[in-house]
Amino acid sequence: MDNTLKLSAEHKLARREYAREWILYTKDVWPRVVFSDEKHGTSTGHMDTSDAGKTCASGSVRRYVARMVVAPSWCGVGLAAVYMLPFAHKHFGTEYIFQENNASIHSSKRTTEVFEEQEVKVMKWPTRSQDLNPIENMWIILSRTLYDNGKKQYCSVAELRAAVLAAWDAVDEATLAKLVDSMSKRLVKVLDKKGNKTRY
């Protein structure tokens, strides 16, 4: 995956440090990671960034997707409190890791306090590292389903929402598992490329 933003020497160093830290973990840890990302869609165009939130966990847990229908900041906590924490606690107790994607709401003081109160282990994410996040690949899969059938636009937000949920429902567990299992390979590739962008 080619990211449009260039990587500085500091970005590359942070990516290498992240890879060195997490490559030490076995493949068993990745199904316990709740990955996060944000996308936004309009009825007349492809999905872009910001107003919908999604969390994804692999393993025996059924997929979960939630569109943000509340303000981006809910009591200063946002998606983490409204969707992610109840979902993750229900399926994992406290035995999971939340991957924060550098969204400002995830690093706010109140959100940090909530994570600490709920004993949530947070995976610090290197800036400009979309290629390391398997959810980015999931967005591509969903976009292809939504638009590759020749449909260029949707008549309403409700129609788009229904189409997104249907596309998400069509994703099988094997696809999710494959994306999550790719994390170890992504980290190896980052180290091989000395922190530069990968093809993921």
MDAnalysis code that builds the backbone (N, CA, C; Angstrom):
import MDAnalysis as mda
import numpy as np

u = mda.Universe.empty(600, n_residues=200, atom_resindex=np.repeat(np.arange(200), 3), trajectory=True)
u.add_TopologyAttr("name", ["N", "CA", "C"] * 200)
u.add_TopologyAttr("resid", np.arange(1, 201))
u.add_TopologyAttr("resname", ["MET", "ASP", "ASN", "THR", "LEU", "LYS", "LEU", "SER", "ALA", "GLU", "HIS", "LYS", "LEU", "ALA", "ARG", "ARG", "GLU", "TYR", "ALA", "ARG", "GLU", "TRP", "ILE", "LEU", "TYR", "THR", "LYS", "ASP", "VAL", "TRP", "PRO", "ARG", "VAL", "VAL", "PHE", "SER", "ASP", "GLU", "LYS", "HIS", "GLY", "THR", "SER", "THR", "GLY", "HIS", "MET", "ASP", "THR", "SER", "ASP", "ALA", "GLY", "LYS", "THR", "CYS", "ALA", "SER", "GLY", "SER", "VAL", "ARG", "ARG", "TYR", "VAL", "ALA", "ARG", "MET", "VAL", "VAL", "ALA", "PRO", "SER", "TRP", "CYS", "GLY", "VAL", "GLY", "LEU", "ALA", "ALA", "VAL", "TYR", "MET", "LEU", "PRO", "PHE", "ALA", "HIS", "LYS", "HIS", "PHE", "GLY", "THR", "GLU", "TYR", "ILE", "PHE", "GLN", "GLU", "ASN", "ASN", "ALA", "SER", "ILE", "HIS", "SER", "SER", "LYS", "ARG", "THR", "THR", "GLU", "VAL", "PHE", "GLU", "GLU", "GLN", "GLU", "VAL", "LYS", "VAL", "MET", "LYS", "TRP", "PRO", "THR", "ARG", "SER", "GLN", "ASP", "LEU", "ASN", "PRO", "ILE", "GLU", "ASN", "MET", "TRP", "ILE", "ILE", "LEU", "SER", "ARG", "THR", "LEU", "TYR", "ASP", "ASN", "GLY", "LYS", "LYS", "GLN", "TYR", "CYS", "SER", "VAL", "ALA", "GLU", "LEU", "ARG", "ALA", "ALA", "VAL", "LEU", "ALA", "ALA", "TRP", "ASP", "ALA", "VAL", "ASP", "GLU", "ALA", "THR", "LEU", "ALA", "LYS", "LEU", "VAL", "ASP", "SER", "MET", "SER", "LYS", "ARG", "LEU", "VAL", "LYS", "VAL", "LEU", "ASP", "LYS", "LYS", "GLY", "ASN", "LYS", "THR", "ARG", "TYR"])
u.atoms.positions = np.array([
    [0.856, -1.195, 0.000],
    [0.000, 0.000, 0.000],
    [0.886, 1.236, 0.000],
    [0.719, 2.112, -0.964],
    [1.544, 3.302, -1.080],
    [0.853, 4.465, -0.397],
    [1.405, 4.953, 0.673],
    [0.822, 6.082, 1.387],
    [1.282, 7.386, 0.746],
    [0.408, 8.354, 0.666],
    [0.718, 9.598, -0.025],
    [1.668, 10.486, 0.773],
    [1.618, 10.430, 2.092],
    [2.467, 11.280, 2.910],
    [3.874, 10.687, 3.009],
    [4.868, 11.530, 2.806],
    [6.246, 11.061, 2.863],
    [6.670, 10.800, 4.306],
    [7.630, 9.911, 4.455],
    [8.144, 9.571, 5.772],
    [9.446, 10.321, 6.024],
    [9.517, 10.986, 7.169],
    [10.754, 11.653, 7.560],
    [11.668, 10.628, 8.233],
    [12.872, 11.041, 8.550],
    [13.801, 10.154, 9.256],
    [13.221, 9.747, 10.605],
    [12.518, 10.687, 11.257],
    [11.898, 10.384, 12.545],
    [10.778, 9.358, 12.395],
    [9.980, 9.495, 11.339],
    [8.912, 8.530, 11.092],
    [9.487, 7.132, 10.876],
    [10.527, 7.048, 10.084],
    [11.139, 5.751, 9.780],
    [11.717, 5.114, 11.038],
    [12.332, 5.939, 11.881],
    [12.885, 5.432, 13.132],
    [11.777, 4.884, 14.022],
    [10.672, 5.635, 14.129],
    [9.548, 5.195, 14.957],
    [8.964, 3.885, 14.436],
    [8.897, 3.740, 13.129],
    [8.374, 2.515, 12.531],
    [9.299, 1.328, 12.829],
    [10.600, 1.563, 12.757],
    [11.551, 0.488, 13.067],
    [11.464, 0.093, 14.539],
    [11.348, 1.084, 15.410],
    [11.254, 0.795, 16.839],
    [9.976, 0.027, 17.159],
    [8.879, 0.423, 16.518],
    [7.614, -0.292, 16.706],
    [7.752, -1.739, 16.240],
    [8.345, -1.935, 15.073],
    [8.501, -3.285, 14.523],
    [9.385, -4.141, 15.422],
    [10.466, -3.568, 15.913],
    [11.367, -4.331, 16.788],
    [10.658, -4.755, 18.073],
    [9.810, -3.881, 18.598],
    [9.098, -4.212, 19.838],
    [8.082, -5.322, 19.620],
    [7.255, -5.178, 18.592],
    [6.128, -6.092, 18.436],
    [6.464, -7.356, 17.669],
    [7.582, -7.384, 16.987],
    [7.956, -8.604, 16.271],
    [8.362, -9.705, 17.251],
    [8.645, -9.321, 18.485],
    [9.012, -10.295, 19.511],
    [7.816, -11.102, 19.994],
    [6.610, -10.591, 19.742],
    [5.411, -11.291, 20.184],
    [5.064, -12.398, 19.193],
    [4.483, -13.467, 19.708],
    [4.093, -14.576, 18.836],
    [2.816, -14.229, 18.085],
    [2.484, -15.065, 17.105],
    [1.274, -14.840, 16.310],
    [0.019, -14.901, 17.173],
    [0.121, -15.527, 18.352],
    [-1.052, -15.669, 19.216],
    [-1.554, -14.326, 19.746],
    [-0.676, -13.316, 19.770],
    [-1.077, -12.038, 20.345],
    [-1.966, -11.249, 19.398],
    [-1.789, -11.394, 18.090],
    [-2.483, -10.530, 17.136],
    [-3.994, -10.714, 17.119],
    [-4.535, -11.932, 17.302],
    [-5.998, -12.046, 17.360],
    [-6.617, -11.336, 18.564],
    [-5.795, -10.936, 19.543],
    [-6.305, -10.221, 20.715],
    [-6.168, -8.710, 20.567],
    [-5.674, -8.282, 19.422],
    [-5.539, -6.844, 19.178],
    [-6.819, -6.314, 18.540],
    [-7.374, -5.258, 19.117],
    [-8.527, -4.578, 18.531],
    [-7.975, -3.421, 17.707],
    [-7.965, -3.592, 16.392],
    [-7.442, -2.567, 15.496],
    [-8.483, -1.476, 15.293],
    [-8.026, -0.260, 15.118],
    [-8.955, 0.854, 14.917],
    [-8.551, 1.659, 13.693],
    [-9.551, 2.275, 13.095],
    [-9.319, 3.148, 11.952],
    [-10.596, 3.942, 11.754],
    [-10.534, 4.982, 10.968],
    [-11.716, 5.796, 10.718],
    [-11.898, 6.005, 9.233],
    [-13.144, 5.872, 8.803],
    [-13.475, 6.163, 7.414],
    [-14.788, 6.916, 7.378],
    [-14.982, 7.544, 6.245],
    [-16.187, 8.344, 6.069],
    [-16.669, 8.137, 4.640],
    [-17.985, 8.090, 4.471],
    [-18.494, 7.889, 3.120],
    [-19.626, 8.849, 2.793],
    [-19.804, 9.129, 1.528],
    [-20.924, 9.943, 1.081],
    [-21.724, 9.129, 0.082],
    [-22.945, 9.540, -0.163],
    [-23.786, 8.777, -1.082],
    [-23.354, 8.951, -2.531],
    [-22.485, 9.941, -2.796],
    [-22.091, 10.205, -4.187],
    [-20.626, 9.903, -4.470],
    [-19.923, 9.349, -3.495],
    [-18.510, 9.082, -3.743],
    [-17.979, 7.956, -2.907],
    [-16.705, 7.665, -3.101],
    [-16.078, 6.569, -2.385],
    [-15.826, 6.941, -0.931],
    [-15.543, 5.908, -0.138],
    [-15.271, 6.141, 1.265],
    [-13.992, 6.949, 1.417],
    [-14.036, 7.894, 2.322],
    [-12.884, 8.741, 2.587],
    [-12.649, 8.720, 4.089],
    [-11.880, 9.702, 4.623],
    [-11.544, 9.648, 6.026],
    [-12.514, 10.412, 6.898],
    [-12.742, 9.957, 8.009],
    [-13.222, 10.557, 9.250],
    [-14.557, 10.228, 9.795],
    [-15.697, 10.150, 9.422],
    [-16.853, 10.181, 10.293],
    [-17.442, 8.850, 10.671],
    [-16.860, 7.731, 10.196],
    [-17.354, 6.441, 10.640],
    [-16.266, 5.709, 11.381],
    [-16.678, 5.032, 12.434],
    [-15.677, 4.335, 13.228],
    [-15.839, 2.843, 13.112],
    [-14.762, 2.135, 13.186],
    [-14.828, 0.689, 13.041],
    [-13.767, 0.044, 13.903],
    [-14.151, -1.021, 14.591],
    [-13.171, -1.801, 15.314],
    [-13.257, -3.223, 14.834],
    [-12.161, -3.919, 14.843],
    [-12.124, -5.264, 14.284],
    [-11.267, -6.157, 15.150],
    [-11.800, -7.317, 15.496],
    [-11.009, -8.297, 16.228],
    [-11.158, -9.633, 15.539],
    [-10.100, -10.392, 15.510],
    [-10.129, -11.677, 14.829],
    [-10.357, -12.791, 15.836],
    [-10.064, -14.021, 15.435],
    [-10.231, -15.155, 16.320],
    [-11.666, -15.631, 16.335],
    [-12.132, -16.067, 17.512],
    [-13.474, -16.636, 17.612],
    [-14.551, -15.568, 17.699],
    [-14.144, -14.313, 17.788],
    [-15.111, -13.233, 17.933],
    [-15.700, -12.861, 16.583],
    [-17.017, -12.762, 16.527],
    [-17.687, -12.362, 15.293],
    [-17.342, -10.914, 14.975],
    [-17.249, -10.602, 13.700],
    [-16.903, -9.250, 13.305],
    [-17.910, -8.222, 13.841],
    [-17.416, -7.027, 13.988],
    [-18.249, -5.952, 14.521],
    [-17.918, -4.661, 13.788],
    [-18.939, -3.970, 13.375],
    [-18.698, -2.671, 12.761],
    [-19.722, -1.691, 13.302],
    [-19.296, -0.464, 13.578],
    [-20.221, 0.533, 14.113],
    [-19.988, 1.852, 13.418],
    [-21.029, 2.423, 12.896],
    [-20.900, 3.733, 12.263],
    [-21.123, 4.795, 13.329],
    [-20.266, 5.785, 13.357],
    [-20.407, 6.835, 14.344],
    [-21.643, 7.668, 14.044],
    [-22.627, 7.590, 14.941],
    [-23.841, 8.376, 14.774],
    [-23.939, 9.416, 15.877],
    [-22.871, 9.543, 16.637],
    [-22.816, 10.556, 17.682],
    [-21.710, 11.527, 17.303],
    [-21.591, 12.590, 18.075],
    [-20.535, 13.564, 17.803],
    [-19.176, 12.895, 17.958],
    [-18.152, 13.381, 17.251],
    [-16.829, 12.771, 17.347],
    [-16.309, 12.669, 18.774],
    [-16.711, 13.594, 19.633],
    [-16.289, 13.510, 21.027],
    [-17.510, 13.390, 21.917],
    [-17.611, 12.275, 22.613],
    [-18.736, 12.035, 23.512],
    [-18.180, 12.044, 24.914],
    [-18.444, 13.134, 25.655],
    [-17.867, 13.319, 26.981],
    [-16.339, 13.248, 26.925],
    [-15.770, 13.658, 25.788],
    [-14.326, 13.663, 25.670],
    [-13.714, 12.300, 25.447],
    [-14.531, 11.292, 25.189],
    [-14.014, 9.935, 25.044],
    [-14.255, 9.399, 23.657],
    [-15.408, 9.688, 23.070],
    [-15.660, 9.282, 21.698],
    [-15.825, 7.794, 21.505],
    [-15.338, 7.308, 20.371],
    [-15.531, 5.923, 19.957],
    [-15.073, 4.926, 21.002],
    [-13.973, 5.194, 21.669],
    [-13.428, 4.249, 22.635],
    [-14.449, 3.881, 23.701],
    [-15.183, 4.887, 24.216],
    [-16.156, 4.624, 25.264],
    [-17.483, 4.141, 24.711],
    [-17.910, 4.710, 23.586],
    [-19.234, 4.408, 23.054],
    [-19.314, 3.009, 22.468],
    [-18.269, 2.583, 21.759],
    [-18.324, 1.304, 21.053],
    [-17.244, 0.310, 21.466],
    [-15.995, 0.731, 21.415],
    [-14.906, -0.222, 21.553],
    [-14.855, -0.907, 22.909],
    [-14.923, -0.138, 24.006],
    [-14.772, -0.735, 25.323],
    [-15.852, -1.761, 25.645],
    [-17.152, -1.445, 25.453],
    [-18.172, -2.468, 25.732],
    [-17.994, -3.724, 24.887],
    [-17.688, -3.551, 23.609],
    [-17.491, -4.695, 22.715],
    [-16.309, -5.540, 23.160],
    [-15.181, -4.896, 23.408],
    [-13.963, -5.625, 23.763],
    [-14.097, -6.311, 25.113],
    [-14.675, -5.613, 26.098],
    [-14.841, -6.218, 27.419],
    [-15.772, -7.422, 27.371],
    [-16.793, -7.343, 26.542],
    [-17.746, -8.446, 26.438],
    [-17.067, -9.710, 25.938],
    [-16.183, -9.572, 24.966],
    [-15.580, -10.740, 24.330],
    [-14.219, -11.129, 24.895],
    [-13.492, -10.168, 25.464],
    [-12.133, -10.457, 25.910],
    [-11.897, -10.227, 27.395],
    [-12.854, -9.630, 28.115],
    [-12.558, -9.221, 29.477],
    [-11.553, -8.085, 29.404],
    [-10.406, -8.260, 30.038],
    [-9.335, -7.259, 29.915],
    [-8.143, -7.839, 29.157],
    [-8.325, -8.993, 28.556],
    [-7.224, -9.664, 27.853],
    [-7.177, -9.264, 26.379],
    [-7.039, -7.995, 26.120],
    [-6.909, -7.534, 24.746],
    [-6.027, -6.292, 24.703],
    [-5.644, -5.905, 23.513],
    [-4.795, -4.737, 23.297],
    [-5.494, -3.829, 22.297],
    [-5.617, -2.550, 22.630],
    [-6.254, -1.602, 21.724],
    [-5.196, -0.866, 20.921],
    [-5.284, -0.968, 19.603],
    [-4.365, -0.260, 18.715],
    [-4.927, 1.126, 18.442],
    [-4.292, 2.146, 19.010],
    [-4.769, 3.509, 18.776],
    [-4.128, 4.024, 17.502],
    [-4.947, 4.643, 16.658],
    [-4.482, 5.003, 15.313],
    [-4.046, 6.458, 15.189],
    [-3.658, 7.053, 16.329],
    [-3.187, 8.442, 16.350],
    [-4.287, 9.467, 16.121],
    [-5.550, 9.026, 16.163],
    [-6.641, 9.998, 16.130],
    [-6.569, 10.814, 17.417],
    [-6.843, 12.113, 17.322],
    [-6.694, 12.980, 18.492],
    [-7.558, 12.530, 19.654],
    [-8.743, 11.974, 19.355],
    [-9.645, 11.555, 20.425],
    [-9.062, 10.389, 21.210],
    [-8.247, 9.563, 20.559],
    [-7.657, 8.410, 21.239],
    [-6.544, 8.822, 22.191],
    [-5.924, 9.957, 21.933],
    [-4.806, 10.396, 22.757],
    [-5.188, 11.525, 23.707],
    [-6.477, 11.864, 23.778],
    [-6.912, 12.926, 24.677],
    [-6.715, 12.494, 26.128],
    [-6.651, 13.461, 27.005],
    [-6.431, 13.179, 28.420],
    [-7.540, 12.300, 28.978],
    [-8.796, 12.614, 28.644],
    [-9.919, 11.851, 29.174],
    [-9.902, 10.419, 28.653],
    [-9.596, 10.241, 27.377],
    [-9.538, 8.894, 26.818],
    [-8.438, 8.090, 27.493],
    [-7.281, 8.709, 27.701],
    [-6.175, 8.032, 28.384],
    [-6.587, 7.603, 29.778],
    [-7.322, 8.471, 30.473],
    [-7.793, 8.140, 31.816],
    [-8.745, 6.953, 31.797],
    [-9.647, 6.930, 30.801],
    [-10.598, 5.822, 30.690],
    [-9.861, 4.514, 30.429],
    [-8.891, 4.539, 29.538],
    [-8.104, 3.336, 29.266],
    [-7.435, 2.830, 30.544],
    [-6.888, 3.741, 31.326],
    [-6.226, 3.350, 32.568],
    [-7.228, 2.797, 33.573],
    [-8.386, 3.450, 33.684],
    [-9.419, 2.985, 34.610],
    [-9.907, 1.587, 34.254],
    [-10.031, 1.324, 32.957],
    [-10.542, 0.039, 32.478],
    [-9.425, -0.998, 32.275],
    [-8.204, -0.629, 32.637],
    [-7.041, -1.519, 32.518],
    [-6.840, -2.002, 31.080],
    [-6.987, -1.080, 30.152],
    [-6.813, -1.402, 28.739],
    [-5.347, -1.202, 28.355],
    [-4.748, -2.226, 27.783],
    [-3.389, -2.096, 27.269],
    [-3.466, -1.457, 25.893],
    [-2.739, -0.368, 25.704],
    [-2.795, 0.384, 24.450],
    [-1.516, 0.170, 23.646],
    [-1.698, -0.145, 22.383],
    [-0.573, -0.284, 21.464],
    [-0.320, 1.069, 20.804],
    [0.805, 1.674, 21.121],
    [1.148, 2.955, 20.516],
    [1.506, 2.739, 19.050],
    [0.949, 3.572, 18.205],
    [1.051, 3.374, 16.765],
    [1.958, 4.421, 16.142],
    [2.912, 4.029, 15.297],
    [3.776, 5.021, 14.647],
    [2.998, 5.852, 13.624],
    [3.282, 7.127, 13.599],
    [2.604, 8.040, 12.678],
    [2.875, 7.663, 11.223],
    [1.863, 7.913, 10.375],
    [1.955, 7.663, 8.929],
    [2.281, 6.198, 8.621],
    [1.581, 5.316, 9.296],
    [1.846, 3.884, 9.116],
    [0.589, 3.123, 8.745],
    [-0.174, 3.684, 7.794],
    [-1.381, 2.998, 7.341],
    [-1.073, 1.620, 6.768],
    [0.120, 1.478, 6.200],
    [0.468, 0.193, 5.588],
    [0.610, -0.921, 6.613],
    [0.728, -0.572, 7.885],
    [0.843, -1.590, 8.925],
    [-0.509, -1.988, 9.504],
    [-1.539, -1.246, 9.175],
    [-2.866, -1.498, 9.743],
    [-3.693, -2.359, 8.795],
    [-4.048, -3.590, 9.181],
    [-4.816, -4.462, 8.285],
    [-6.198, -3.929, 7.945],
    [-6.721, -3.016, 8.752],
    [-8.040, -2.460, 8.442],
    [-7.991, -1.648, 7.153],
    [-6.833, -1.055, 6.849],
    [-6.718, -0.324, 5.586],
    [-7.007, -1.245, 4.407],
    [-6.541, -2.487, 4.496],
    [-6.822, -3.462, 3.441],
    [-8.295, -3.836, 3.419],
    [-8.909, -3.842, 4.608],
    [-10.338, -4.147, 4.673],
    [-11.154, -3.061, 3.993],
    [-10.739, -1.799, 4.145],
    [-11.459, -0.721, 3.463],
    [-11.427, -0.928, 1.952],
    [-10.298, -1.395, 1.434],
    [-10.182, -1.649, -0.006],
    [-11.154, -2.735, -0.433],
    [-11.231, -3.798, 0.364],
    [-12.156, -4.894, 0.063],
    [-13.594, -4.392, 0.047],
    [-13.957, -3.588, 1.051],
    [-15.325, -3.066, 1.122],
    [-15.612, -2.122, -0.043],
    [-14.654, -1.267, -0.379],
    [-14.861, -0.325, -1.483],
    [-15.080, -1.050, -2.803],
    [-14.327, -2.115, -3.016],
    [-14.495, -2.881, -4.245],
    [-15.886, -3.488, -4.315],
    [-16.356, -3.998, -3.187],
    [-17.696, -4.579, -3.156],
    [-18.751, -3.520, -3.430],
    [-18.545, -2.334, -2.880],
    [-19.534, -1.266, -3.010],
    [-19.585, -0.669, -4.413],
    [-18.433, -0.567, -5.077],
    [-18.376, 0.208, -6.314],
    [-17.959, -0.569, -7.561],
    [-17.388, -1.745, -7.406],
    [-16.926, -2.474, -8.583],
    [-18.044, -3.155, -9.358],
    [-19.256, -3.112, -8.807],
    [-20.384, -3.701, -9.544],
    [-20.986, -2.708, -10.535],
    [-20.282, -1.592, -10.753],
    [-20.752, -0.595, -11.706],
    [-21.576, 0.509, -11.083],
    [-21.893, 0.361, -9.792],
    [-22.683, 1.389, -9.119],
    [-21.756, 2.527, -8.720],
    [-22.009, 3.713, -9.206],
    [-21.129, 4.848, -8.976],
    [-21.567, 5.710, -7.801],
    [-22.854, 5.641, -7.456],
    [-23.315, 6.438, -6.337],
    [-24.543, 5.797, -5.720],
    [-24.856, 6.246, -4.525],
    [-26.038, 5.770, -3.813],
    [-26.978, 6.952, -3.622],
    [-28.261, 6.665, -3.623],
    [-29.265, 7.734, -3.623],
    [-29.417, 8.420, -2.276],
    [-28.984, 7.771, -1.221],
    [-29.142, 8.359, 0.106],
    [-28.102, 7.773, 1.047],
    [-27.920, 8.448, 2.168],
    [-27.011, 7.944, 3.189],
    [-27.508, 6.599, 3.706],
    [-28.826, 6.464, 3.825],
    [-29.400, 5.206, 4.306],
    [-29.071, 4.053, 3.357],
    [-29.144, 4.317, 2.051],
    [-28.824, 3.278, 1.070],
    [-27.346, 2.904, 1.147],
    [-26.481, 3.913, 1.286],
    [-25.054, 3.653, 1.407],
    [-24.762, 2.853, 2.670],
    [-25.394, 3.245, 3.759],
    [-25.177, 2.542, 5.029],
    [-25.574, 1.078, 4.910],
    [-26.724, 0.824, 4.291],
    [-27.190, -0.552, 4.117],
    [-26.216, -1.345, 3.254],
    [-25.675, -0.696, 2.219],
    [-24.729, -1.366, 1.328],
    [-23.424, -1.684, 2.051],
    [-22.959, -0.750, 2.892],
    [-21.731, -0.977, 3.650],
    [-21.904, -2.150, 4.605],
    [-23.031, -2.170, 5.313],
    [-23.279, -3.260, 6.261],
    [-23.400, -4.599, 5.547],
    [-24.032, -4.598, 4.374],
    [-24.164, -5.837, 3.601],
    [-22.791, -6.313, 3.126],
    [-21.960, -5.368, 2.677],
    [-20.616, -5.721, 2.224],
    [-19.786, -6.267, 3.379],
    [-19.947, -5.642, 4.540],
    [-19.224, -6.100, 5.736],
    [-19.680, -7.497, 6.140],
    [-20.985, -7.748, 6.074],
    [-21.521, -9.063, 6.423],
    [-20.993, -10.153, 5.499],
    [-20.657, -9.773, 4.277],
    [-20.196, -10.752, 3.289],
    [-18.734, -11.149, 3.490],
    [-18.022, -10.430, 4.342],
    [-16.619, -10.755, 4.599],
    [-16.547, -11.996, 5.483],
    [-15.791, -12.995, 5.057],
    [-15.728, -14.221, 5.853],
    [-14.592, -14.169, 6.873],
    [-14.665, -15.090, 7.838],
    [-13.681, -15.126, 8.914],
    [-12.275, -15.395, 8.382],
    [-12.174, -16.178, 7.318],
    [-10.860, -16.512, 6.763],
    [-10.138, -15.263, 6.268],
    [-10.892, -14.332, 5.679],
    [-10.295, -13.089, 5.191],
    [-9.763, -12.262, 6.346],
    [-10.564, -12.152, 7.407],
    [-10.124, -11.409, 8.584],
    [-8.885, -12.037, 9.199],
    [-8.918, -13.357, 9.337],
    [-7.783, -14.057, 9.940],
    [-6.516, -13.852, 9.121],
    [-6.652, -13.884, 7.808],
    [-5.495, -13.700, 6.927],
    [-4.889, -12.309, 7.103],
    [-5.752, -11.296, 7.213],
    [-5.258, -9.931, 7.391],
    [-4.536, -9.775, 8.723],
    [-5.136, -10.313, 9.784],
    [-4.513, -10.210, 11.101],
    [-3.208, -11.000, 11.144],
    [-3.210, -12.176, 10.540],
    [-1.998, -13.004, 10.528],
    [-0.860, -12.363, 9.742],
    [-1.188, -11.386, 8.900],
    [-0.150, -10.739, 8.093],
    [0.704, -9.766, 8.901],
    [0.327, -9.499, 10.151],
    [1.044, -8.503, 10.941],
    [2.522, -8.835, 11.104],
    [2.829, -10.088, 11.380],
    [4.235, -10.469, 11.561],
    [5.036, -10.191, 10.299],
    [4.465, -10.496, 9.143],
    [5.147, -10.259, 7.871],
    [5.324, -8.767, 7.622],
    [4.342, -7.976, 8.008],
    [4.437, -6.527, 7.824],
    [5.613, -5.963, 8.623],
    [5.769, -6.449, 9.845],
    [6.849, -5.958, 10.695],
    [8.214, -6.360, 10.143],
    [8.315, -7.583, 9.656],
    [9.565, -8.029, 9.036],
    [9.903, -7.142, 7.841],
    [8.894, -6.834, 7.046],
    [9.110, -6.015, 5.848],
    [9.555, -4.598, 6.217],
    [8.978, -4.036, 7.279],
    [9.384, -2.699, 7.722],
    [10.862, -2.692, 8.101],
    [11.290, -3.714, 8.818],
    [12.697, -3.791, 9.209],
    [13.586, -4.001, 7.989],
    [13.141, -4.846, 7.064],
    [13.914, -5.077, 5.838],
    [14.098, -3.784, 5.046],
    [13.065, -2.932, 5.074],
    [13.094, -1.694, 4.295],
    [13.575, -0.503, 5.125],
    [14.125, -0.804, 6.310],
    [14.705, 0.229, 7.177],
    [13.704, 1.334, 7.525],
    [12.466, 0.923, 7.749],
    [11.439, 1.876, 8.160],
    [10.662, 2.501, 7.028],
    [11.060, 2.249, 5.799],
    [10.353, 2.821, 4.654],
    [9.005, 2.144, 4.439],
    [8.226, 2.687, 3.516],
    [6.904, 2.151, 3.219],
    [6.995, 0.735, 2.677],
    [5.976, -0.045, 2.983],
    [5.887, -1.401, 2.455],
    [4.821, -1.440, 1.369],
    [4.635, -2.603, 0.761],
    [3.647, -2.744, -0.303],
    [2.277, -3.153, 0.240],
    [2.147, -3.253, 1.558],
    [0.857, -3.655, 2.127],
    [-0.139, -2.506, 2.042],
])
